[in-house]
Amino acid sequence: MFDSVGWGEILVLIVAGLFILGPERLPSAAAWAGRAIRQVREYATGAREQLRGELGPEFDELRKPLEELRGLRNFNPRTAVARTLFDDDPPKPNGYTPPKPNLTKPTPPPERLAKNEVPPVDPDAT
């Protein structure tokens, strides 16, 4: 539950609670917060069990996309870009793998137009 909240943040919240609520009311406020969190967890567990009972095996099929989304939390754009640019492409499902460009042989520059020559027009591109 406290994956993203460290001990430093918890300490700051406790000190802020002492200043805002005072030492007399802080224990009762902490107990109230604990009861509220426990009740929310019970509601979530009850809703999950009710869905599992109504949907049966289809419930697991609904959870698969959610698990994939959960995997995106650790998404690092730098590694994704580096993997895309520098790793070899896996073969496509139909077995086709696009040819690799030959980077050792430079392509010749396009021919220049003569003076007052009209460039070719592609009507489909406009």
C-alpha positions in Angstrom: 0.0 0.0 0.0 2.8 2.4 0.9 4.9 1.7 -2.2 5.1 5.3 -3.3 5.0 6.9 0.1 8.3 6.7 2.0 9.0 7.0 5.7 9.9 10.7 5.3 6.5 11.5 4.0 4.8 9.6 6.7 6.8 11.5 9.3 5.9 14.8 7.7 2.2 13.8 7.8 2.5 12.9 11.5 4.2 16.2 12.4 1.6 18.1 10.4 -1.2 16.2 12.2 0.3 17.1 15.5 0.3 20.8 14.6 -3.2 20.8 13.0 -5.1 18.4 15.3 -3.1 18.6 18.5 -1.8 15.7 20.6 -5.3 15.2 22.2 -7.2 14.5 18.9 -4.4 12.9 16.8 -4.9 9.3 18.2 -8.6 9.4 17.5 -8.1 10.8 14.0 -5.6 8.1 13.3 -8.0 5.4 14.5 -10.8 6.9 12.3 -8.5 6.9 9.3 -7.5 3.3 9.9 -11.2 2.2 10.2 -12.0 4.1 7.0 -9.2 2.4 5.1 -10.2 -1.0 6.4 -13.8 -0.4 5.4 -12.8 0.7 1.9 -10.7 -2.5 1.5 -13.7 -4.6 2.7 -15.9 -2.9 0.1 -13.4 -3.5 -2.7 -12.9 -7.2 -1.7 -16.7 -7.7 -1.5 -17.2 -6.1 -5.0 -14.4 -8.3 -6.4 -15.9 -11.4 -5.0 -19.3 -10.5 -6.2 -18.0 -9.9 -9.8 -16.0 -13.2 -9.6 -19.2 -15.0 -8.5 -21.4 -13.4 -11.3 -18.9 -13.6 -14.2 -17.2 -16.9 -13.3 -14.3 -17.8 -15.6 -14.8 -14.6 -17.6 -13.5 -12.6 -14.6 -10.0 -13.9 -15.2 -10.2 -12.8 -18.9 -11.1 -9.3 -17.7 -8.1 -9.2 -15.4 -5.6 -9.9 -18.1 -5.7 -6.4 -19.7 -5.6 -4.9 -16.2 -2.4 -6.8 -15.4 -0.9 -5.5 -18.7 -1.8 -2.0 -17.7 -0.2 -2.6 -14.3 3.0 -3.6 -16.1 3.1 -0.1 -17.7 3.7 1.5 -14.3 7.4 0.7 -14.7 7.5 2.0 -18.2 10.7 3.9 -19.0 10.6 5.9 -22.2 14.4 5.9 -22.6 14.7 2.1 -22.5 11.7 1.7 -24.8 13.3 4.1 -27.4 16.7 2.5 -27.1 15.2 -1.0 -27.5 13.2 0.2 -30.5 16.2 1.8 -32.2 19.0 -0.5 -31.4 17.5 -4.0 -30.9 16.9 -6.3 -33.8 13.3 -6.5 -34.9 11.5 -9.7 -34.0 10.0 -11.6 -36.9 6.4 -10.6 -37.8 3.6 -13.1 -37.0 3.4 -14.1 -40.7 7.2 -14.8 -40.8 8.0 -11.7 -42.9 11.1 -9.8 -41.7 11.8 -6.5 -43.6 15.2 -6.2 -45.1 17.8 -4.2 -43.2 19.0 -1.1 -45.0 22.6 -1.1 -46.2 24.2 1.7 -44.2 27.7 1.1 -45.6 26.9 2.1 -49.2 25.8 5.8 -49.4 22.9 6.6 -51.6 23.7 9.1 -54.4 22.3 12.5 -54.1 19.3 13.3 -56.3 20.0 15.0 -59.6 19.6 18.7 -59.6 17.1 20.5 -61.9 18.4 22.5 -64.7 17.9 26.2 -64.7 14.2 27.1 -65.4 13.2 23.4 -65.3 9.8 22.6 -63.7 10.0 20.0 -61.0 7.7 16.9 -61.5 4.4 17.1 -59.8 2.6 14.1 -58.2 -1.1 14.9 -58.2 -1.8 12.1 -55.7 0.5 13.7 -53.2 -1.2 17.1 -53.2 
